[in-house]
Amino acid sequence: MDFSSQRFVDVVVAAPVGQIDHPNAESLKQALAPILDATVPSIGALVLDFSRVTYISSMGLRVLLVAGKQMRACNARIAIAALQPVVSEIFAIARFNHVLEVFPDVRTALEHVSGPALAAYDAAAA
């Protein structure tokens, strides 16, 4: 599974790619670990860009649940953005849209979690 991340002021935007199924859930957990362990005290939010995630299993949902707990323990937010239709349906069935904040795209997520990060994101996109 591919994974990239970028920091915008007080928000990390991370973008996993592909399926987050049983074999790849551990890869996502390992990719998120440095963000969660090293920067949680210094970030206000983590936005996960799921625009290129094609499937998520219960193991992947568990990784998100644990990440959410870690973020909330540090008074930080976690948001999911740009769910593909299949992944959105899985979130709805598992009621994860009530567990984590879900937004239609990364820009909207940043708008809700951090004004300075949104400004930095817009500047980078220009």
C-alpha positions as CSV (number, residue, x, y, z in Angstrom):
1,M,0.0,0.0,0.0
2,D,1.3,3.5,-0.9
3,F,1.1,6.2,1.7
4,S,2.1,9.9,1.7
5,S,1.6,12.7,4.1
6,Q,2.1,16.5,4.2
7,R,1.9,19.0,7.0
8,F,-0.1,22.2,6.7
9,V,0.6,24.3,9.8
10,D,-1.1,22.3,12.6
11,V,-2.7,19.6,10.4
12,V,-1.2,16.5,8.8
13,V,-2.9,15.4,5.6
14,A,-2.2,11.7,5.0
15,A,-3.2,9.9,1.9
16,P,-3.2,6.0,1.8
17,V,-3.7,4.4,-1.7
18,G,-5.4,1.1,-2.6
19,Q,-7.2,-1.4,-0.5
20,I,-7.0,-1.3,3.3
21,D,-7.8,-5.0,3.8
22,H,-6.4,-7.6,6.2
23,P,-2.9,-7.7,4.7
24,N,-2.7,-3.9,4.3
25,A,-4.2,-2.8,7.6
26,E,-0.8,-3.4,9.4
27,S,0.9,-1.3,6.7
28,L,-1.5,1.6,7.4
29,K,-0.9,1.2,11.1
30,Q,2.8,1.4,10.6
31,A,2.5,4.4,8.2
32,L,0.4,6.3,10.8
33,A,2.6,5.4,13.8
34,P,5.3,8.1,13.3
35,I,2.5,10.7,12.8
36,L,0.6,9.6,15.9
37,D,3.6,9.0,18.1
38,A,5.8,11.9,17.2
39,T,3.6,14.8,16.2
40,V,0.3,14.3,18.0
41,P,1.2,16.8,20.8
42,S,2.1,19.4,18.2
43,I,-0.7,18.9,15.7
44,G,-4.3,19.9,16.0
45,A,-5.7,17.4,13.5
46,L,-5.0,14.5,11.2
47,V,-7.0,14.5,7.9
48,L,-7.0,11.2,6.0
49,D,-7.5,11.7,2.3
50,F,-9.3,8.5,1.2
51,S,-9.8,9.7,-2.4
52,R,-7.6,6.8,-3.6
53,V,-8.8,4.1,-1.1
54,T,-10.9,1.6,-3.0
55,Y,-11.9,-0.7,-0.1
56,I,-11.6,-0.9,3.7
57,S,-12.1,-4.1,5.8
58,S,-12.9,-4.4,9.5
59,M,-9.2,-4.6,10.2
60,G,-8.7,-1.2,8.4
61,L,-11.6,0.3,10.4
62,R,-9.9,-0.9,13.6
63,V,-6.7,0.9,12.7
64,L,-8.8,4.1,12.2
65,L,-10.6,3.5,15.5
66,V,-7.3,3.2,17.4
67,A,-5.9,6.3,15.6
68,G,-9.0,8.2,16.6
69,K,-8.6,7.3,20.2
70,Q,-4.9,8.3,20.2
71,M,-5.8,11.7,18.6
72,R,-8.7,12.4,21.0
73,A,-6.5,11.5,24.0
74,C,-4.2,14.4,22.9
75,N,-7.2,16.7,22.4
76,A,-6.6,16.6,18.6
77,R,-9.1,15.8,15.9
78,I,-9.1,13.1,13.2
79,A,-11.1,13.5,10.0
80,I,-11.7,11.3,6.9
81,A,-12.1,13.0,3.5
82,A,-13.2,12.1,0.0
83,L,-14.6,8.6,0.5
84,Q,-15.1,6.6,-2.6
85,P,-18.7,5.2,-2.9
86,V,-17.8,1.6,-1.8
87,V,-15.8,2.9,1.2
88,S,-18.6,5.3,2.0
89,E,-21.1,2.5,2.1
90,I,-18.8,0.4,4.3
91,F,-18.5,3.4,6.7
92,A,-22.3,3.8,6.7
93,I,-22.9,0.1,7.4
94,A,-20.3,0.1,10.2
95,R,-21.7,3.4,11.4
96,F,-18.1,4.8,11.3
97,N,-19.5,8.1,9.9
98,H,-20.7,8.5,13.5
99,V,-17.4,7.6,15.0
100,L,-15.1,9.8,12.9
101,E,-15.7,13.1,11.2
102,V,-16.3,12.5,7.5
103,F,-16.0,15.3,4.9
104,P,-16.6,15.3,1.1
105,D,-13.1,16.5,0.3
106,V,-9.8,17.5,1.9
107,R,-10.4,21.2,1.6
108,T,-13.7,21.0,3.4
109,A,-12.1,18.9,6.1
110,L,-9.4,21.5,6.6
111,E,-12.0,24.3,6.6
112,H,-13.6,22.6,9.6
113,V,-10.5,21.6,11.6
114,S,-8.1,24.6,11.0
115,G,-8.3,27.9,9.3
116,P,-4.5,28.3,9.1
117,A,-4.0,24.9,7.6
118,L,-6.7,25.6,5.0
119,A,-4.9,28.8,4.1
120,A,-1.6,26.9,3.7
121,Y,-3.3,24.2,1.7
122,D,-4.9,26.8,-0.7
123,A,-1.5,28.5,-1.0
124,A,0.2,25.2,-1.9
125,A,-2.5,24.4,-4.5
126,A,-2.2,27.8,-6.2
